[in-house]
Amino acid sequence: MNFARTALTALLLTLAAMHPAAAADYPEKPVKVLVGFPAGQTTDVIARKLAQQLSTSLKQSFYVENKPGVGAGLAAEEVARAKPDGYTLLATSSGPMAVNGWIYKNQRYDSVRDFEPLALIGVFPLVLVVNPNSQFKTVADLVAYARLHPGKVNYASGGNGVTNHLVMEMFKQTAGINLAHVPYKGGVAAMTDVVGGQVEVMFEVVSIAEPLIRGGKLRPLAVASEQRVSTLPNVPTIAESGFPGFRGNPWIGVVAPKNLPKPVADKLSAEIIRISKTPEWTKAMGELGAIPETMGPADFNRFVRAEVTRWGDAVKAANVKVD
């Protein structure tokens, strides 16, 4: 028995000694960063910028592989089942992490149980927009009219259960109003009809809406982020427009498979956060209509848990189901 105990102690000491060395040597081969969205989508663009920076600073190749499908869930599922060695990471967002579990019956990963959160790196503000000829000049105008005429104001979205649909559901609950949902097969079609005046209002990502606002084809009422957006400095937040505390931000972060060794997780997290706080990164994010916002593993873990509940409430209110 003493021999067995001595051998076990020696093994544990050996493993403990190996972890710092593994972190010091990591990465020793190329690192794959999966993205559940098509190339060119905002999450993909940010993931590629991050991979490029990590390749430079950690002196090893970090490369992005796109695996779209099932609301970006296919990539999440692959990472959840990958070996937790630091060589398979996931650049992901609020959709696959906080929404999918509520709307896909057969999701084969758990956002809380199956991942090691590394860092939150930014949020994507949405802006509430109307046609320039709309009678609504402010959020207060929209809310006042909607309260007097329940269900008479139409709002567009890119489809049932997508981010701009659920953020509008959050806003409806907060403002105590009833708007009629007009879902489209994609955000481009929805935005086209708002520009054309066929539908009255919608939320859209700032990076997409801002050029149309600048060109006079849309009027912004407010942004759904907690702070104003640098590319739309004169547009108030919804919180400033009479609804304190409101936020409806999709976000982007980086996770790894559960049980990633802590030294490797700490090294990755520290480097991602360092990059995310550089002036170059802040500028690049601003150009994409995003706001840099960082959290380390512990805070990001708590954030994801809270987001699952928050977005779940919106899904339930909208009664969204996807087969």
C-alpha positions as CSV (number, residue, x, y, z in Angstrom):
1,M,0.0,0.0,0.0
2,N,2.8,2.4,0.8
3,F,4.4,1.6,-2.5
4,A,1.1,2.4,-4.3
5,R,0.7,5.6,-2.4
6,T,4.3,6.7,-3.2
7,A,3.8,5.9,-6.9
8,L,0.6,7.8,-7.0
9,T,2.2,10.8,-5.3
10,A,5.1,10.7,-7.8
11,L,2.7,10.6,-10.7
12,L,0.7,13.6,-9.4
13,L,3.9,15.6,-8.9
14,T,5.1,14.7,-12.3
15,L,1.8,15.8,-13.9
16,A,1.8,19.0,-11.9
17,A,5.3,19.8,-13.0
18,M,4.4,19.1,-16.6
19,H,1.6,21.7,-16.8
20,P,3.8,24.8,-16.5
21,A,6.2,23.4,-19.1
22,A,3.2,22.7,-21.4
23,A,2.0,26.3,-21.0
24,A,5.5,27.6,-21.6
25,D,5.9,25.6,-24.8
26,Y,2.4,26.1,-26.0
27,P,1.6,26.3,-28.9
28,E,4.0,23.8,-30.5
29,K,1.8,23.3,-33.6
30,P,-0.8,25.2,-35.6
31,V,-4.0,26.1,-33.7
32,K,-7.4,25.8,-35.4
33,V,-10.0,28.4,-34.6
34,L,-13.5,27.3,-35.7
35,V,-16.2,29.8,-36.7
36,G,-19.8,28.7,-37.2
37,F,-20.5,31.5,-39.7
38,P,-19.6,32.0,-43.4
39,A,-16.4,33.8,-44.4
40,G,-16.9,37.5,-44.5
41,Q,-19.5,37.6,-41.7
42,T,-18.6,39.9,-38.8
43,T,-17.7,37.1,-36.4
44,D,-15.5,35.6,-39.1
45,V,-13.7,38.9,-39.8
46,I,-13.0,39.5,-36.2
47,A,-11.8,35.9,-35.6
48,R,-9.4,36.2,-38.5
49,K,-8.0,39.5,-37.2
50,L,-7.5,37.8,-33.8
51,A,-5.9,34.7,-35.3
52,Q,-3.4,36.9,-37.2
53,Q,-2.5,38.8,-34.0
54,L,-2.1,35.5,-32.0
55,S,0.0,34.0,-34.8
56,T,2.4,37.0,-34.5
57,S,2.6,37.2,-30.7
58,L,2.7,33.5,-29.9
59,K,4.9,32.6,-32.9
60,Q,2.8,29.8,-34.2
61,S,0.1,29.6,-36.8
62,F,-3.5,30.3,-35.7
63,Y,-5.9,29.7,-38.6
64,V,-9.6,30.0,-39.0
65,E,-11.8,27.3,-40.4
66,N,-15.5,28.1,-41.2
67,K,-18.1,25.5,-40.4
68,P,-21.5,27.2,-40.8
69,G,-24.8,25.4,-40.2
70,V,-27.6,25.0,-37.6
71,G,-27.3,28.5,-36.3
72,A,-23.5,28.2,-36.0
73,G,-24.1,25.2,-33.8
74,L,-22.1,22.7,-36.0
75,A,-18.8,24.4,-35.2
76,A,-19.7,24.6,-31.5
77,E,-20.5,20.9,-31.4
78,E,-17.1,20.1,-33.0
79,V,-15.2,22.1,-30.5
80,A,-17.2,20.7,-27.6
81,R,-16.1,17.2,-28.6
82,A,-12.5,18.1,-29.4
83,K,-9.5,17.2,-27.3
84,P,-8.9,19.8,-24.6
85,D,-5.3,20.6,-25.5
86,G,-5.5,24.2,-26.8
87,Y,-5.2,23.3,-30.4
88,T,-9.0,23.6,-31.2
89,L,-10.7,26.8,-30.2
90,L,-14.1,28.4,-31.0
91,A,-14.7,32.1,-31.9
92,T,-18.4,32.3,-31.1
93,S,-21.3,34.6,-30.4
94,S,-24.5,35.0,-28.4
95,G,-26.5,33.0,-30.9
96,P,-24.9,29.6,-30.7
97,M,-23.9,30.1,-27.0
98,A,-27.1,31.6,-25.5
99,V,-30.0,31.2,-28.0
100,N,-29.6,27.9,-29.8
101,G,-30.2,25.7,-26.8
102,W,-33.7,27.3,-26.5
103,I,-34.8,26.9,-30.1
104,Y,-33.1,23.7,-31.4
105,K,-34.7,20.6,-30.0
106,N,-31.7,18.3,-30.7
107,Q,-28.7,20.5,-29.9
108,R,-25.8,18.3,-29.1
109,Y,-23.7,20.6,-26.9
110,D,-24.3,22.5,-23.7
111,S,-23.0,26.1,-23.7
112,V,-22.2,26.0,-19.9
113,R,-21.1,22.4,-19.4
114,D,-19.0,21.7,-22.5
115,F,-16.7,24.7,-22.9
116,E,-13.9,26.5,-21.1
117,P,-14.6,30.2,-21.5
118,L,-11.4,32.1,-22.4
119,A,-12.4,35.7,-23.1
120,L,-15.1,38.0,-24.2
121,I,-13.7,40.4,-26.8
122,G,-16.5,42.6,-28.0
123,V,-20.2,43.4,-28.6
124,F,-22.0,44.2,-31.8
125,P,-24.4,47.1,-31.2
126,L,-27.8,47.0,-32.9
127,V,-29.5,50.2,-34.0
128,L,-33.3,50.8,-34.1
129,V,-34.1,52.3,-37.5
130,V,-37.1,53.5,-39.5
131,N,-37.6,54.9,-43.0
132,P,-36.7,58.6,-43.3
133,N,-40.3,59.5,-44.0
134,S,-41.6,57.8,-40.9
135,Q,-43.6,59.7,-38.4
136,F,-41.3,58.4,-35.7
137,K,-38.4,60.7,-34.9
138,T,-37.5,59.2,-31.5
139,V,-38.0,56.1,-29.4
140,A,-40.6,58.1,-27.3
141,D,-42.6,58.7,-30.5
142,L,-42.6,55.0,-31.4
143,V,-43.6,53.9,-27.9
144,A,-46.3,56.5,-27.5
145,Y,-47.9,55.5,-30.8
146,A,-47.6,51.8,-30.2
147,R,-49.3,52.1,-26.8
148,L,-52.2,53.9,-28.4
149,H,-52.4,51.5,-31.3
150,P,-51.4,48.0,-30.2
151,G,-50.3,45.7,-33.0
152,K,-50.5,48.4,-35.6
153,V,-46.8,49.0,-36.0
154,N,-44.9,46.3,-38.0
155,Y,-41.3,45.4,-37.4
156,A,-39.0,43.4,-39.6
157,S,-36.4,40.8,-38.7
158,G,-34.1,38.4,-40.6
159,G,-36.2,35.5,-39.4
160,N,-37.8,33.8,-36.4
161,G,-35.3,33.4,-33.6
162,V,-32.5,35.5,-35.1
163,T,-30.9,38.2,-33.0
164,N,-32.8,41.2,-34.3
165,H,-36.1,39.4,-33.7
166,L,-35.2,38.6,-30.1
167,V,-33.8,42.0,-29.3
168,M,-37.1,43.5,-30.5
169,E,-38.9,41.1,-28.2
170,M,-36.8,42.3,-25.3
171,F,-37.6,45.9,-26.2
172,K,-41.3,45.2,-26.5
173,Q,-41.3,43.7,-23.0
174,T,-39.3,46.5,-21.6
175,A,-41.5,49.2,-23.2
176,G,-44.8,47.4,-22.6
177,I,-45.8,47.6,-26.3
178,N,-47.2,45.3,-28.9
179,L,-45.7,45.3,-32.3
180,A,-46.5,43.0,-35.2
181,H,-43.6,40.8,-36.4
182,V,-42.8,40.4,-40.1
183,P,-40.1,37.8,-40.4
184,Y,-38.0,37.6,-43.6
185,K,-35.6,35.1,-45.0
186,G,-32.5,37.1,-44.1
187,G,-31.6,40.5,-43.0
188,V,-31.0,42.0,-46.5
189,A,-34.6,41.4,-47.5
190,A,-35.9,42.8,-44.2
191,M,-33.7,45.9,-44.4
192,T,-34.7,46.5,-48.1
193,D,-38.4,46.7,-47.1
194,V,-37.7,49.1,-44.2
195,V,-35.8,51.3,-46.6
196,G,-38.7,51.1,-49.0
197,G,-41.3,51.9,-46.3
198,Q,-43.1,48.5,-46.6
199,V,-42.3,47.8,-42.9
200,E,-41.9,50.5,-40.3
201,V,-39.1,49.6,-38.0
202,M,-36.4,47.1,-37.2
203,F,-33.2,46.5,-35.3
204,E,-30.0,45.9,-37.4
205,V,-26.3,45.6,-36.7
206,V,-24.7,49.0,-36.8
207,S,-22.0,47.9,-39.4
208,I,-24.8,47.1,-41.9
209,A,-27.2,50.0,-41.1
210,E,-24.6,52.8,-40.7
211,P,-23.9,53.2,-44.5
212,L,-27.6,53.5,-45.2
213,I,-28.1,56.0,-42.3
214,R,-25.2,58.0,-43.7
215,G,-26.7,57.9,-47.2
216,G,-30.1,59.2,-45.9
217,K,-32.0,56.0,-46.5
218,L,-32.7,55.2,-42.9
219,R,-33.3,57.2,-39.7
220,P,-31.7,55.9,-36.5
221,L,-33.8,56.2,-33.3
222,A,-31.4,54.6,-30.8
223,V,-28.7,52.0,-30.3
224,A,-29.3,48.9,-28.1
225,S,-25.9,49.0,-26.6
226,E,-25.1,50.3,-23.1
227,Q,-22.9,53.0,-24.6
228,R,-23.1,55.1,-27.7
229,V,-21.4,53.9,-30.8
230,S,-18.4,55.8,-32.2
231,T,-19.7,55.7,-35.8
232,L,-23.1,57.1,-34.7
233,P,-22.1,59.5,-31.9
234,N,-25.3,61.5,-32.0
235,V,-27.6,58.6,-31.8
236,P,-28.7,58.0,-28.1
237,T,-28.9,54.6,-26.5
238,I,-32.3,53.1,-25.7
239,A,-31.3,53.4,-22.0
240,E,-30.9,57.2,-22.6
241,S,-34.3,57.2,-24.3
242,G,-36.3,56.4,-21.3
243,F,-35.5,52.8,-20.6
244,P,-32.6,52.6,-18.1
245,G,-30.6,49.4,-18.1
246,F,-31.8,48.2,-21.5
247,R,-29.2,46.3,-23.6
248,G,-29.7,44.0,-26.5
249,N,-26.1,43.3,-27.6
250,P,-25.0,40.2,-29.5
251,W,-21.4,39.5,-28.6
252,I,-18.3,37.6,-29.6
253,G,-15.9,35.6,-27.4
254,V,-13.4,32.7,-27.5
255,V,-13.9,29.3,-25.8
256,A,-12.1,26.0,-25.7
257,P,-13.2,22.5,-25.0
258,K,-14.0,21.8,-21.3
259,N,-11.0,20.7,-19.1
260,L,-8.4,22.7,-21.0
261,P,-5.3,22.7,-18.7
262,K,-5.4,25.9,-16.6
263,P,-1.9,27.1,-17.5
264,V,-2.8,26.9,-21.2
265,A,-6.2,28.5,-20.7
266,D,-4.5,31.3,-18.7
267,K,-1.9,31.9,-21.3
268,L,-4.5,32.1,-24.1
269,S,-6.9,34.2,-22.1
270,A,-4.2,36.7,-21.1
271,E,-2.9,37.1,-24.7
272,I,-6.4,37.5,-26.2
273,I,-7.3,40.2,-23.7
274,R,-3.9,41.9,-24.2
275,I,-4.6,42.1,-28.0
276,S,-8.2,43.2,-27.4
277,K,-7.0,46.3,-25.5
278,T,-4.5,47.6,-28.1
279,P,-5.3,50.8,-30.0
280,E,-5.1,48.9,-33.3
281,W,-7.7,46.4,-32.2
282,T,-10.0,49.1,-30.9
283,K,-9.7,50.9,-34.2
284,A,-10.4,47.7,-36.2
285,M,-13.4,46.9,-34.1
286,G,-14.8,50.4,-34.5
287,E,-14.6,50.1,-38.2
288,L,-16.7,47.0,-38.0
289,G,-19.3,48.8,-35.9
290,A,-18.3,46.7,-32.8
291,I,-17.4,47.9,-29.3
292,P,-14.4,46.2,-27.6
293,E,-15.4,44.7,-24.3
294,T,-13.2,42.2,-22.5
295,M,-13.7,39.7,-19.8
296,G,-11.4,37.0,-18.5
297,P,-12.4,33.3,-17.9
298,A,-14.3,33.6,-14.6
299,D,-16.3,36.7,-15.5
300,F,-17.0,35.4,-19.0
301,N,-18.2,32.1,-17.5
302,R,-20.7,34.0,-15.3
303,F,-21.7,36.2,-18.2
304,V,-22.5,33.2,-20.5
305,R,-24.7,31.7,-17.8
306,A,-26.6,34.9,-17.3
307,E,-26.9,35.4,-21.1
308,V,-28.4,31.9,-21.5
309,T,-31.2,33.0,-19.1
310,R,-31.6,36.4,-20.6
311,W,-31.9,35.3,-24.2
312,G,-34.0,32.4,-23.1
313,D,-36.6,34.7,-21.7
314,A,-36.8,36.5,-25.1
315,V,-37.2,33.2,-26.9
316,K,-40.0,32.2,-24.6
317,A,-41.7,35.5,-25.0
318,A,-41.5,35.2,-28.8
319,N,-42.5,31.5,-28.6
320,V,-39.8,30.6,-31.1
321,K,-39.4,27.0,-32.3
322,V,-37.0,25.6,-34.9
323,D,-37.4,22.0,-35.9
